[in-house]
Amino acid sequence: MKVFLAEYSICNDPGLAPEGAAMLAVLSGSFERCGYDVVTPEGPDLEDGIRRLAPGCDAGLVITPDRLLFRYTHLLEQFTHNIGCGSMNAAISANKQRAGAILARHGIAVPPAAGSGRRVVKPVMGCGAQDVRLTDGEPGAGEFAEAYIEGEALSVSLVGSRVTGNACEYYSGNPPLLLAVNRQDIAVADDGSFQYLGGETPIHPDREEEIVDVAVRAMNVLGCQGYAGIDVIAGDHIYVVDVNPRPTTSLVGIAAVMEEEIADILIRASHGEAPADVHLSGRVRFDKDGRIARV
């Protein structure tokens, strides 16, 4: 059995490359332990890599910045079995403004539009905290503004079994699998720019059940499958601030404490058969480059 794994930033985005390399290493190691031959493209031309290598593989997964996720996932779906989020749902989730409007229509709290004064300005299609800033200024082209919410920054890592798009025959209706709730370490620099520094996992915050419920609802509304990271702010409400329809850096920490293999979970979930739960032992901190330390 062969699996195609590709991470865009390693050869194309030096700022995100260490983070991407850490995620790819975790996934590759897990698939190898599960008996798969891992095939990864070399060089910056990911499209060429997918076209040449994916047809010979039994399954595949691409990780890219959200603005590119539809393009490369849609291409992958033409050549092998995609074990990540379907391309159409990834496209909807990647548009932060559109996804927020959809979630709000379904009764899920999202940060409201910015009023006067301090607000968060972010790219409509962004990745992590890149180009997100706290400012009194107006958004530029390709950006939007939302109210700044006080509260605890958390993420919820889920794996969806509901399969749509290129593999709709595997739909099972099973709920998403909770991997872990994670604390996010986010700093605001003197110039107002947000900086993602890493996090801690697993944690059990106050209102954990409510936090997980909101994340699951957000994932289901947007139709995500495979691994997804739902970023929330726990304030006066549980606000969904971002839905990442792909592996996130939290995976590096989760894999270090999870008894199960993430490769096995992703493959099984892609056929509608994810396990009902996972088993975590201990707690770790991880930085944005994927280095971990036991707590």
Secondary structure by P-SEA (a helix, b strand, c coil): cbbbbbbccccccccaaaaaaaaaaaaaaaaaaaccbbbbbcccaaaaaaaccccccccccccccccaaaaaaaaaaaccccccccaaaaaaaaaaaaaaaaaaaacccccccccccbbbbbbcccccccccccccccccccbbbbcccccccbbbbbbbcccccccccccccccccccbbbbbbccccccbbbbbccccccccccaaaaaaaaaaaaaaaaccccbbbbbbbbcccccccccccccccaaaaaaacccccaaaaaaaaaacccccccccccccccccccccccc
